Amino acid sequence: MTSLRHNHEGEARSAREPRDVYLDAARACILDVGWRRTTLTEVARRAGVSRMTIYRTWADMPTLLGDLMTREWAGVVTDQVAAAGSATSLQRLVEGIVGTARALRDNELFVRIVELDPELILPYLFSRRGRSQDLILALTLDAVEAGQADGSIRAGDPRTMARAVLLAVHGFVLSAHTMADEGVHEDALDDELATLLTRSLAT
């Protein structure tokens, strides 16, 4: 039975895209030892490939990390968008955003990075947008335009509105834990986020 299980696991692994296998190995490394102690050599070892195989895909760890974060956060966002099932575009937008904020705070990779290597996130807050942020902006823009079309979201420049929404949500993702204590639970903060978004966007 053990050999059969191992064979199935090996088949599932080989059926996946090699790039995803490598990113999975990098993710496991970061969860185990943190970003600073993760190397391309260790990623290669965990992925079961040569070091040069990894180097041919990523020249350095920052490049690999960028791809890993894009895959991770994009997966969180698309899952939450797909799960939103409310009636109007505004309600779906709010549900998706609040769900995304909550899911990111609970995501083990996100938590590990924030706890051990928060400086990795700083460029995306102070210097430039990342690919994941651009994906979120695109999805939010589509939702705002859909809401304006069905009358559930107020008039205004949808691009500006989408960016303002993302700016507002940053704090609920990164700093909610600093505002939660025995008197105020994170769930209550998420309810307030839903209220803020609804009232700022509603017609």
CORFEN-V916520 format. One record per helix or strand. SS is the DSSP state (H for helix, E for strand). FROM is the first residue (numbers start at 1). TO is the last residue. If there is no record, write none. Layout:
# CORFEN-V916520
ss->(SS;SS)
from->(FROM;FROM)
to->(TO;TO)
This chain:
# CORFEN-V916520
ss->(H;H;H;H;H;H;H;H;H;E;H;H;H;E)
from->(2;18;40;51;61;89;108;119;131;153;158;176;186;202)
to->(15;33;47;57;83;106;116;126;150;153;174;179;201;202)
